[in-house]
Structure formats: C-alpha cells, structure tokens
Amino acid sequence: MKTATIREAQHNFSALLRLVQRGEEIQVLSRKNPVARIVPVKPISSSSGKVNWAGHESRLKRLWKGRTAGGTTMDSLLNDLRGER
C-alpha cells in the first residue's frame, strides 16, 4: 500500500486517483498517522450494470397466484408496466 501526506494528496490528487484506478490503495497520513485510505470501488456484479429481469414475470405470477388489484389482472398490470417495448 502506498502512502501520501495530506499535502501530497492535495497537490497530486488526480495522480493518486490514477493509481487507485489501477488497483492501488493509498493511505493518507497526517503527521505520520494514518487518517484515511483511498481504495478502488468494487465493480458492479453484472458486466453491464443492468438488472437481469429474466423470470421476473413468472415469479410475480407465482406470488400473486391470479389475484387482482382493483379488478385488474396481473397480466394487464404487467403489460402496463412494460409499456411500449
């Protein structure tokens, strides 16, 4: 783990962020005492960052088991939610 003083971090912040983007961790020191750590963000679990909705309709139908909301069937509610796709 690399270290930087507060002054170094202030003057070279963009360079430190480039190191962090490459996977480095930076420990920020104030008078030789650690006060902060700059670490890379964990990547989103799916590669595109989008939610996988496969199987969502069947799960909702199983949960609702044909019940209606205000006289509307689940099929029509789902179709309204989908909009024009």
Secondary structure, DSSP 8 states (H G I E B T S, - for coil): -EEEEHHHHHHTHHHHHHHHHTT--EEEEETTEEEEEE------SSSSS----TTHHHHHHHHHTT--BTTB-HHHHHHHHH---
